[in-house]
Amino acid sequence: MQFLSRIEEILLLAIWKLGENAYGISIREQVENDTGVKWLSGAIYGYLSRLRKNGYVKTTIADNVSDQRGRPRIYYTLTPVGKERLQAIQLLNRVMWANVPELK
């Protein structure tokens, strides 16, 4: 089985948490809130592109709203394969951490 990298896991979790509101900026903000690490605005787009290329997410381009300027938003949604990978890494983490003595 092919495992997710840590950043792939973090991004897929952010997309899952955000649901229908998962677009570039909201994903970056979710990752920052979850990890406490600041990201540059464009830093996640390469990873998101790779997730799409690997079939873990699909994209939908939003219709332009009259008060929105610039490019339309691109929304990200987990595919069934992406959800499977996320479930597999969740199970792996549970198994790996089971019966581990407390780290002090």
Secondary structure, 3 states (H helix, E strand, C coil): CCCCCHHHHHHHHHHHHHHHHCEHHHHHHHHHHHHCCCCCCCCCHHHHHHHHHCCCEEEEECCCCCCCCCCCCEEEEECHHHHHHHHHHHHHHHHHHCCCCCCC
